[in-house]
Amino acid sequence: MKTARQRVNDFLKTMGMDFREIDMDKYSRLFAREMVTGLQGKESSLKMIPTYIEMKKEIPCREPVIVLDAGGTNLRAAVVRFTSEGKALISNFARYPMPGIGGEVTKKVFFGTIAGYLHPLLNASEKIGFSFSYPTEMMPNKDGKLITFNKEVKAGEVVGELIGQGLLAAIKSAGYKAYKHVVLLNDTVSTMLAAQAATPGHLYSEYIGFVLGTGTNSCYLESNRNITKNRELIPDNYQIINIESGNFDKVPGGIIDRQLDNVTIDPARHTFEKMISGAYLGPLCAKTIEKATDDNLLSSAFNKKMVNLQSLDTRDINSYLFDPHNQANTLSSNLHGCHEDDYSTIYYIIESLVERAAKLAAINLASVALKTGGGQNPDRPLCISAEGTTFYKVKSLQTRIKYYLDDYLMKKNKCCYKIINVKDSSLIGAAIAGLTN
């Protein structure tokens, strides 16, 4: 008789969702190819968005800057100053709900809400650094035009609008007339900038910004010579490229991946993100458990309780991994009175999908690392500045990502790397961008 693990492995293979079927080298090469074609302006699932933001600029000390961080379900606001030693001092911090997360809002309400959040800070500085973690086409003046929302934000009228310009107009409409300058950047770019500020004296050959939280994305520093879709760039300069890696579409999803994709607000978009990020990992596990029940991998007693799993999120599945028998957990409470094998079966389903997420995240990071050409010497490793609750909080995910990176990057490609975590990286990176651009 097959064990629960063997039954789960066979089931996931049939569904096209077995992590062991994913070839690291094959998909890393495909990711790298998409990066190149995106830089050339050819058809690619990776948008490779120029940010017009450089690194290694001197950070003004003691000058205040207003910062915003919009990502996931929350928007954060604060004032930041840097000491002469480069330490970031954060004050007037506040957290607010992201407009559009609870239902559709108009353009006026979207920008007006953010302007209202900023009202207590507006006298602190004329400079605003805005970390905005949604696909955006950046402009040379450091403003950006929204391409699309993800992470379930609903504000359709804002798509195609200039975010900085819209915010400034809302601030003026609220009665504040003093001059303000907004620098827009992606939260992944903020994470990358914050790493350089947080590691003075450390000799890293290259930097990568990586976010794996509600959504996922990555960025790196690219030579303007390689950004051939924009012929007006100064070829000897470098700038940070926002990859928009959550949209990578060359990894074939399985049957249940497609089922989940079909019920999101943006079907056939951000398919990579929907396989690995916090907004989707819980619902994906729920649908997989539901299908496993239909295929008789779980007991009939559990089948009768399936209605209670419709709201399962990533926190629930993570809690289950840490303690499957904790009755306070949604899954565990559903399993009360069921067959003992049900506990193991569900554990192996969740564990396997987390393992797949780790392998896919490692493919993303390995592809970018090799594209930078950094990490060739152990005394000057490549620095991966990683941010996101999914990356750091989901059980064993970070460890598994490192396992695949160690095997593929270090052993097979001789690329040395180090992962660091900078506290409040989005706010600090936004501050650096606001002060230096």
C-alpha positions, -999 to +999 in steps of 0.1 A: +000+000+000+013+035-009+021+059+019+004+093+022+034+110+009+035+087-022-002+093-029+003+130-027+034+129-050+014+109-075-016+132-073+005+164-077+023+149-107-010+141-123-021+177-117+011+190-133+022+205-100+051+183-088+082+204-079+105+176-089+094+180-125+107+216-126+142+218-142+162+246-126+186+250-155+159+249-182+137+276-166+166+297-154+177+299-190+141+308-201+139+335-175+172+349-186+161+349-222+129+367-213+150+394-195+170+400-227+140+402-250+123+425-225+153+449-225+152+449-263+115+458-264+105+426-280+076+404-269+083+391-234+065+382-202+091+402-183+085+440-187+120+450-177+110+485-168+137+512-167+134+531-135+159+560-143+172+555-108+209+549-103+228+537-073+259+549-054+248+585-050+258+602-018+229+604+006+223+639+022+224+637+059+199+653+083+176+664+055+140+652+060+120+635+033+084+623+033+081+587+024+052+565+013+051+527+009+021+513-010+020+475-013-003+447-005-032+456+018-015+485+036+000+519+029+027+532+052+038+569+056+066+584+076+094+611+076+130+599+073+163+615+080+198+600+077+226+606+102+262+614+091+269+577+097+242+567+072+217+555+098+180+561+089+159+578+115+122+571+110+096+594+126+058+601+123+052+566+112+016+556+104-001+526+087-033+529+067-055+506+045-046+507+008-074+524-011-092+500-034-084+469-014-119+466+000-137+473-032-136+494-064-128+531-059-126+560-084-094+578-094-105+608-072-111+587-042-078+567-047-055+598-049-076+618-024-074+591+002-036+590-001-034+628+001-054+626+032-030+601+047-002+625+040-018+656+055+000+654+089+034+651+072+032+677+044+051+705+063+081+682+070+097+684+035+091+694-001+105+660-012+084+628-013+098+593-020+069+570-030+076+532-030+048+519-052+047+482-057+025+478-088+035+475-124+043+510-135+060+525-166+086+549-152+093+583-168+127+601-169+113+627-145+109+599-119+071+598-122+054+567-134+023+556-153+004+527-138+002+497-161-021+475-140-030+468-104-023+434-088-027+420-053-065+425-056-064+463-055-095+476-074-091+511-088-096+507-126-097+545-133-061+548-120-047+525-147-028+546-173-025+576-149+007+593-137+009+584-100+031+613-088+011+638-108-022+624-095-010+626-059+002+662-063-031+672-079-050+657-050-027+674-024-035+708-041-072+700-043-071+695-005-059+731-001-021+726+002-004+748-023+033+746-014+057+730-039+063+692-037+084+669-058+075+632-059+100+604-069+082+572-077+099+538-074+090+501-070+092+486-035+117+461-049+139+490-060+135+505-025+147+472-010+178+472-033+186+508-025+182+502+012+207+474+011+235+496-002+229+522+025+228+495+052+261+479+042+288+506+042+322+492+039+310+458+027+323+448-007+295+434-027+300+429-064+264+434-073+230+439-057+196+423-063+163+435-048+138+407-041+104+408-026+083+378-018+053+389+003+018+395-008+032+395-043+067+391-057+092+410-078+129+415-084+153+441-097+190+447-105+215+472-119+218+471-157+240+489-182+221+514-204+239+498-234+218+467-230+185+486-227+181+488-265+144+495-264+153+531-253+179+546-276+180+580-257+198+566-227+234+576-220+252+543-229+280+546-203+255+549-174+237+523-154+202+522-139+180+499-118+157+477-139+123+467-124+119+432-138+082+426-129+091+390-124+057+380-110+045+380-146+070+353-159+049+329-178+073+302-191+068+278-162+037+257-170+012+258-142-008+228-133-045+221-135-053+237-101-030+267-109-052+274-139-084+270-118-072+295-093-060+319-120-095+319-136-112+332-104-087+361-098-094+396-110-066+393-136-067+359-153-037+349-174-016+377-158+010+374-130+009+336-133+043+332-117+033+353-087+001+332-083+023+301-078+046+315-051+033+346-033+014+352-001-018+365-017-023+332-035-004+304-018-032+298+008-060+298-017-039+275-040-035+250-012-072+252-004-081+243-040-055+216-041-069+200-009-104+203-024-093+185-055-075+159-034-107+152-015-126+148-048-099+122-059-104+103-026-070+112-011-089+124+020-116+107+041-153+111+035-155+127+070-132+155+059-151+158+026-182+169+046-163+198+061-148+213+029-172+243+030-151+257+058-120+259+037-131+286+012-115+314+031-082+296+037-052+320+034-014+317+036-013+324+074-036+294+079-015+270+059+017+283+076+002+278+110-007+242+100+029+235+089+041+246+123+014+227+144-010+205+125-029+196+157-036+231+169-074+233+170-072+271+168-061+266+132-088+265+104-074+234+089-069+215+121-104+223+133-117+208+101-097+177+107-111+171+141-127+137+141-113+127+107-090+099+098-054+102+111-040+100+076-058+131+067-034+152+088-004+138+070-020+140+035-028+177+039+006+184+054+024+168+024+002+188+000+011+221+016+047+212+021+050+202-016+035+235-028+058+255-005+087+235-019+076+243-055+073+280-045+109+279-031+123+263-063+105+288-085+118+317-064+153+303-067+149+302-105+140+339-104+170+348-082+195+326-100+186+340-134+190+376-122+222+368-103+238+352-134+226+382-156+245+406-133+278+387-137+285+393-100+296+370-072+326+356-091+349+360-060+341+348-025+354+380-010+329+401-031+297+381-032+265+392-048+241+407-023+204+397-024+184+421-004+152+402+004+120+415+018+085+401+024+066+381+051+062+351+028+100+348+023+108+351+060+077+337+078+065+307+058+080+276+074+112+264+057+107+285+026+138+306+030+158+275+038+146+257+007+153+287-015+189+288-002+192+250-008+184+255-045+206+286-048+235+268-032+232+239-056+226+258-088+243+291-082+273+282-060+280+246-070+271+246-106+278+282-116+304+293-091+285+324-081+289+334-045+259+352-028+246+365+005+210+372+015+204+401+038+174+417+054+172+454+059+145+465+084+121+490+069+138+487+036+109+501+015+107+532+036+145+537+037+149+530-001+121+554-008+139+580+013+171+576-006+154+579-039+135+610-028+166+627-015+190+618-044+167+623-074 
